[in-house]
């Protein structure tokens, strides 16, 4: 059964379709960030120990969650191809296997979060009060993990069938409940004990299960979803095998990206508190900017996979090209705003003149960093639409870890320390040597990753086009 989705010839149509599907994904991503902002801001009003416990706990949780989330996101291209091919019952059955996968992954994540001391070995001496806060915060997040991962299957389903507003609406409403439960649990309101950082974790758990319950209710009531007959069903190994075959390298790619930032922060901390603070501003800004290409990537991958499922490879190619153009245009606009708005950005982030001075030097490279980051992001997502994930993972390991992270350490803090000082003086005058070197090498790694991923993407597009032509003949 073929899809009834039209195949117009104008590129403008595909750009419009990409934007229509991308903006709810972007809003959902911002809503997800709001959870961390609320936790950090409210922990700062609880105690210094709670704030430090929050920072360390979140870094542990994000590393674990992002890797597991990447595996679950294998559902997006698989479901989208079924949807594009009109195989609606397969959409519902495969989603159910994705739920089983999410539940199994939550057990893996729970085990890794039960032993925070293993993670804290990288952080040196941690005060007992902070260590206790981390332990209880992570235990609360263990309760949240099954709900958040299963909710990600609903996110994947919505993205795959061009219905991203469902999750967006739930995420926006959840912000209100997150703030309310934080207030109750962290500060001990309405007769409850004040739990500090652990209360923030418990709040996340409660809100996560509320979100999941709402999402499941929508799947059972909304006619748009009921036609797929989404059901848990029994474990079906062939489908789970396909999910793992695509999901494990996808999760690996997610981990490579998030770990690169995590280890950058640990290495740059050697240059002192003010340099570390300046780096954190630059890193946070880069992460916020990344949400745009990520949202377009999810939308483009979904629409491209739908076209592939319908055996319409011309439409798949045009949809992919539309996504590339949208990301390139958005990245250029974002880079311009970063250059023009640098003084306002610094003012919004910090009042500390020494931190601001360091951040100002690092922000000189962020516009170029974002351009490379955006292009490698859309490249990886478009390859996933074709169910290609192993080669992108290997390319990203070489570029982001080998060149970016290891190269940055070697030239910034290792035997080659100071070798890039002349280049730093030209591009980032006044920047601390170690931090600037790490950012320059990360930029180089991202640029190489973008080049390699796009070369492989067009190779995959050409192969699929030739194969389809032979079949048609």
Buried (B, 14 or more C-beta within 10 A) or exposed (E): EEBEBEEEEEEEBBBEBBBEBBBBBBBBBBBBEBBBEBBBEBBEEBBEBBBBBBBBBBBBBBBBBBBBBBBBBBBBBBBBBBBBBBBBEBBBBBBBBBBBBBBBBBEBBBEBBEEBEEBBEEBEEBEEBBBBBBBBBBBBBBBBBBBBBBBBBBBBBBBBBBBBBBBBBBBBBBBEBBBBBBBBBBBBEEEEEBBBBBBBBBBBBBBBBBBBEBBBEBBEEEEEBEEBBBEEBEEEEEBBEBBBBBBBBBBBBBBBBBBBBBBBBEBBBEBBEBBBBBBBBBBEBBEBBBBBBBBBBBBBBBBBBBBBBBBBBEBBBBBBBBBBBBBBEBBBEBBEBBEEEBEEBBEEBBEBEBBBBBBBBBBBBBBBBBBBBBBBBBBBBBBBBBBBBBBBBBBBBBBBBEBBBBBBBBBBBBEEBEBBBEEBEEBBEEBBBBBBBBBBBBBBBBBBBBBBBBEBBBEBBEEBBEEBEEEEE
